[in-house]
Amino acid sequence: MPAELLNPHQLPISPRRAGAGTDGLDEVTLERHDRLSRIRRGELGTIHSWELVTAVDGPGTRLTIFFSGCPLRCLYCHNPDTIEAKDGQDVPLDHLVQKIRRYESVFRATRGGITLSGGEVLQQPKLAARLLKAAKHMVVHTAIDTSGFLGANVTDQMMGDIDLVLLDVKAGDEETYHRVTGQRLQPTIDFGDRLSAHGVEIWGRFVLVPGLTDAWDNVENVADIMARWSSLSRVEVLPFHQMGRDKWEALGRRYELEDTQPPSAELLERVRDQFRARGLTVY
């Protein structure tokens, strides 16, 4: 079933990332020096795909643009084809802006907007900043979907062009976080603190993986982290699924969670109750 027809409150980790690829976005081929110069200026980006969806990556109908490249190596990643920047396509900034402009009337009618995702959008902060500013000039709602690990790349000026952050807190302590991602938790906490201080709306996200992130204490820690952010308006507990397994196999990579089952309804409700105990709105 297309994601547009699903109840977003029942969605697992978003299963629809094949999207439209980069159809409708013109790829360019440049000499290495010119290419790197344009990337540094934010005039060119490495893009995996884009798609138009409803009530999944933020309010209303969203044009979601998936950036290529990510510093995390999440064991449950369902988009392993977005991890390496080299696997994306070079797309100019102005072509992405044209794509946003094409859907302005849709965004107005549905109170939607754009969501920059990945991969990790903040691995290409100059391009992200220029896209966000262009969208705000069109009075289009803006969101980024991020782990927050590279939150230090967001300047205060860029912060002012972000309406919503879908912030994925993958674990609640450094040991578990490193096991899940290969990286550190603290940068995500620091970024959430900055967002809250600036009054930027946060939708907290937590992926529930049996045997990996479901421990009571881990969930309690994640709930405590999110509860400290005054601008957090909701928490989405996303149940693990196996929809990305074939991608790992196609890429010739070992998938460590091939025997892991989705969480039971009872486990899912227990975890949601742990967040609700903090007075948080939970989906």
Secondary structure as a PSIPRED ss2 file (coil, helix, strand):
# PSIPRED VFORMAT (PSIPRED V4.0)

   1 M C   1.000  0.000  0.000
   2 P C   1.000  0.000  0.000
   3 A H   0.000  1.000  0.000
   4 E H   0.000  1.000  0.000
   5 L H   0.000  1.000  0.000
   6 L C   1.000  0.000  0.000
   7 N C   1.000  0.000  0.000
   8 P H   0.000  1.000  0.000
   9 H H   0.000  1.000  0.000
  10 Q H   0.000  1.000  0.000
  11 L C   1.000  0.000  0.000
  12 P C   1.000  0.000  0.000
  13 I C   1.000  0.000  0.000
  14 S C   1.000  0.000  0.000
  15 P C   1.000  0.000  0.000
  16 R C   1.000  0.000  0.000
  17 R C   1.000  0.000  0.000
  18 A C   1.000  0.000  0.000
  19 G C   1.000  0.000  0.000
  20 A C   1.000  0.000  0.000
  21 G C   1.000  0.000  0.000
  22 T C   1.000  0.000  0.000
  23 D C   1.000  0.000  0.000
  24 G C   1.000  0.000  0.000
  25 L C   1.000  0.000  0.000
  26 D C   1.000  0.000  0.000
  27 E C   1.000  0.000  0.000
  28 V C   1.000  0.000  0.000
  29 T C   1.000  0.000  0.000
  30 L C   1.000  0.000  0.000
  31 E C   1.000  0.000  0.000
  32 R H   0.000  1.000  0.000
  33 H H   0.000  1.000  0.000
  34 D H   0.000  1.000  0.000
  35 R H   0.000  1.000  0.000
  36 L H   0.000  1.000  0.000
  37 S H   0.000  1.000  0.000
  38 R H   0.000  1.000  0.000
  39 I H   0.000  1.000  0.000
  40 R H   0.000  1.000  0.000
  41 R C   1.000  0.000  0.000
  42 G C   1.000  0.000  0.000
  43 E C   1.000  0.000  0.000
  44 L E   0.000  0.000  1.000
  45 G E   0.000  0.000  1.000
  46 T E   0.000  0.000  1.000
  47 I E   0.000  0.000  1.000
  48 H E   0.000  0.000  1.000
  49 S E   0.000  0.000  1.000
  50 W E   0.000  0.000  1.000
  51 E E   0.000  0.000  1.000
  52 L E   0.000  0.000  1.000
  53 V E   0.000  0.000  1.000
  54 T E   0.000  0.000  1.000
  55 A C   1.000  0.000  0.000
  56 V C   1.000  0.000  0.000
  57 D C   1.000  0.000  0.000
  58 G C   1.000  0.000  0.000
  59 P C   1.000  0.000  0.000
  60 G C   1.000  0.000  0.000
  61 T E   0.000  0.000  1.000
  62 R E   0.000  0.000  1.000
  63 L E   0.000  0.000  1.000
  64 T E   0.000  0.000  1.000
  65 I E   0.000  0.000  1.000
  66 F E   0.000  0.000  1.000
  67 F E   0.000  0.000  1.000
  68 S C   1.000  0.000  0.000
  69 G C   1.000  0.000  0.000
  70 C C   1.000  0.000  0.000
  71 P C   1.000  0.000  0.000
  72 L C   1.000  0.000  0.000
  73 R C   1.000  0.000  0.000
  74 C C   1.000  0.000  0.000
  75 L C   1.000  0.000  0.000
  76 Y C   1.000  0.000  0.000
  77 C C   1.000  0.000  0.000
  78 H C   1.000  0.000  0.000
  79 N C   1.000  0.000  0.000
  80 P H   0.000  1.000  0.000
  81 D H   0.000  1.000  0.000
  82 T H   0.000  1.000  0.000
  83 I C   1.000  0.000  0.000
  84 E C   1.000  0.000  0.000
  85 A H   0.000  1.000  0.000
  86 K H   0.000  1.000  0.000
  87 D H   0.000  1.000  0.000
  88 G C   1.000  0.000  0.000
  89 Q E   0.000  0.000  1.000
  90 D E   0.000  0.000  1.000
  91 V E   0.000  0.000  1.000
  92 P E   0.000  0.000  1.000
  93 L H   0.000  1.000  0.000
  94 D H   0.000  1.000  0.000
  95 H H   0.000  1.000  0.000
  96 L H   0.000  1.000  0.000
  97 V H   0.000  1.000  0.000
  98 Q H   0.000  1.000  0.000
  99 K H   0.000  1.000  0.000
 100 I H   0.000  1.000  0.000
 101 R H   0.000  1.000  0.000
 102 R H   0.000  1.000  0.000
 103 Y C   1.000  0.000  0.000
 104 E H   0.000  1.000  0.000
 105 S H   0.000  1.000  0.000
 106 V H   0.000  1.000  0.000
 107 F H   0.000  1.000  0.000
 108 R H   0.000  1.000  0.000
 109 A H   0.000  1.000  0.000
 110 T H   0.000  1.000  0.000
 111 R C   1.000  0.000  0.000
 112 G C   1.000  0.000  0.000
 113 G E   0.000  0.000  1.000
 114 I E   0.000  0.000  1.000
 115 T E   0.000  0.000  1.000
 116 L E   0.000  0.000  1.000
 117 S E   0.000  0.000  1.000
 118 G C   1.000  0.000  0.000
 119 G C   1.000  0.000  0.000
 120 E C   1.000  0.000  0.000
 121 V H   0.000  1.000  0.000
 122 L H   0.000  1.000  0.000
 123 Q H   0.000  1.000  0.000
 124 Q C   1.000  0.000  0.000
 125 P H   0.000  1.000  0.000
 126 K H   0.000  1.000  0.000
 127 L H   0.000  1.000  0.000
 128 A H   0.000  1.000  0.000
 129 A H   0.000  1.000  0.000
 130 R H   0.000  1.000  0.000
 131 L H   0.000  1.000  0.000
 132 L H   0.000  1.000  0.000
 133 K H   0.000  1.000  0.000
 134 A H   0.000  1.000  0.000
 135 A H   0.000  1.000  0.000
 136 K H   0.000  1.000  0.000
 137 H H   0.000  1.000  0.000
 138 M C   1.000  0.000  0.000
 139 V C   1.000  0.000  0.000
 140 V C   1.000  0.000  0.000
 141 H E   0.000  0.000  1.000
 142 T E   0.000  0.000  1.000
 143 A E   0.000  0.000  1.000
 144 I E   0.000  0.000  1.000
 145 D E   0.000  0.000  1.000
 146 T E   0.000  0.000  1.000
 147 S C   1.000  0.000  0.000
 148 G C   1.000  0.000  0.000
 149 F C   1.000  0.000  0.000
 150 L C   1.000  0.000  0.000
 151 G H   0.000  1.000  0.000
 152 A H   0.000  1.000  0.000
 153 N H   0.000  1.000  0.000
 154 V C   1.000  0.000  0.000
 155 T C   1.000  0.000  0.000
 156 D H   0.000  1.000  0.000
 157 Q H   0.000  1.000  0.000
 158 M H   0.000  1.000  0.000
 159 M H   0.000  1.000  0.000
 160 G C   1.000  0.000  0.000
 161 D C   1.000  0.000  0.000
 162 I C   1.000  0.000  0.000
 163 D C   1.000  0.000  0.000
 164 L E   0.000  0.000  1.000
 165 V E   0.000  0.000  1.000
 166 L E   0.000  0.000  1.000
 167 L E   0.000  0.000  1.000
 168 D E   0.000  0.000  1.000
 169 V C   1.000  0.000  0.000
 170 K C   1.000  0.000  0.000
 171 A C   1.000  0.000  0.000
 172 G C   1.000  0.000  0.000
 173 D C   1.000  0.000  0.000
 174 E H   0.000  1.000  0.000
 175 E H   0.000  1.000  0.000
 176 T H   0.000  1.000  0.000
 177 Y H   0.000  1.000  0.000
 178 H H   0.000  1.000  0.000
 179 R H   0.000  1.000  0.000
 180 V H   0.000  1.000  0.000
 181 T H   0.000  1.000  0.000
 182 G C   1.000  0.000  0.000
 183 Q C   1.000  0.000  0.000
 184 R C   1.000  0.000  0.000
 185 L C   1.000  0.000  0.000
 186 Q H   0.000  1.000  0.000
 187 P H   0.000  1.000  0.000
 188 T H   0.000  1.000  0.000
 189 I H   0.000  1.000  0.000
 190 D H   0.000  1.000  0.000
 191 F H   0.000  1.000  0.000
 192 G H   0.000  1.000  0.000
 193 D H   0.000  1.000  0.000
 194 R H   0.000  1.000  0.000
 195 L H   0.000  1.000  0.000
 196 S H   0.000  1.000  0.000
 197 A H   0.000  1.000  0.000
 198 H H   0.000  1.000  0.000
 199 G C   1.000  0.000  0.000
 200 V C   1.000  0.000  0.000
 201 E E   0.000  0.000  1.000
 202 I E   0.000  0.000  1.000
 203 W E   0.000  0.000  1.000
 204 G E   0.000  0.000  1.000
 205 R E   0.000  0.000  1.000
 206 F E   0.000  0.000  1.000
 207 V E   0.000  0.000  1.000
 208 L E   0.000  0.000  1.000
 209 V C   1.000  0.000  0.000
 210 P C   1.000  0.000  0.000
 211 G C   1.000  0.000  0.000
 212 L C   1.000  0.000  0.000
 213 T C   1.000  0.000  0.000
 214 D C   1.000  0.000  0.000
 215 A C   1.000  0.000  0.000
 216 W H   0.000  1.000  0.000
 217 D H   0.000  1.000  0.000
 218 N H   0.000  1.000  0.000
 219 V H   0.000  1.000  0.000
 220 E H   0.000  1.000  0.000
 221 N H   0.000  1.000  0.000
 222 V H   0.000  1.000  0.000
 223 A H   0.000  1.000  0.000
 224 D H   0.000  1.000  0.000
 225 I H   0.000  1.000  0.000
 226 M H   0.000  1.000  0.000
 227 A H   0.000  1.000  0.000
 228 R C   1.000  0.000  0.000
 229 W C   1.000  0.000  0.000
 230 S C   1.000  0.000  0.000
 231 S C   1.000  0.000  0.000
 232 L E   0.000  0.000  1.000
 233 S E   0.000  0.000  1.000
 234 R E   0.000  0.000  1.000
 235 V E   0.000  0.000  1.000
 236 E E   0.000  0.000  1.000
 237 V E   0.000  0.000  1.000
 238 L E   0.000  0.000  1.000
 239 P E   0.000  0.000  1.000
 240 F C   1.000  0.000  0.000
 241 H C   1.000  0.000  0.000
 242 Q C   1.000  0.000  0.000
 243 M C   1.000  0.000  0.000
 244 G C   1.000  0.000  0.000
 245 R H   0.000  1.000  0.000
 246 D H   0.000  1.000  0.000
 247 K H   0.000  1.000  0.000
 248 W H   0.000  1.000  0.000
 249 E H   0.000  1.000  0.000
 250 A H   0.000  1.000  0.000
 251 L C   1.000  0.000  0.000
 252 G C   1.000  0.000  0.000
 253 R C   1.000  0.000  0.000
 254 R C   1.000  0.000  0.000
 255 Y C   1.000  0.000  0.000
 256 E C   1.000  0.000  0.000
 257 L C   1.000  0.000  0.000
 258 E C   1.000  0.000  0.000
 259 D C   1.000  0.000  0.000
 260 T C   1.000  0.000  0.000
 261 Q C   1.000  0.000  0.000
 262 P C   1.000  0.000  0.000
 263 P C   1.000  0.000  0.000
 264 S C   1.000  0.000  0.000
 265 A H   0.000  1.000  0.000
 266 E H   0.000  1.000  0.000
 267 L H   0.000  1.000  0.000
 268 L H   0.000  1.000  0.000
 269 E H   0.000  1.000  0.000
 270 R H   0.000  1.000  0.000
 271 V H   0.000  1.000  0.000
 272 R H   0.000  1.000  0.000
 273 D H   0.000  1.000  0.000
 274 Q H   0.000  1.000  0.000
 275 F H   0.000  1.000  0.000
 276 R H   0.000  1.000  0.000
 277 A C   1.000  0.000  0.000
 278 R C   1.000  0.000  0.000
 279 G C   1.000  0.000  0.000
 280 L C   1.000  0.000  0.000
 281 T C   1.000  0.000  0.000
 282 V E   0.000  0.000  1.000
 283 Y C   1.000  0.000  0.000
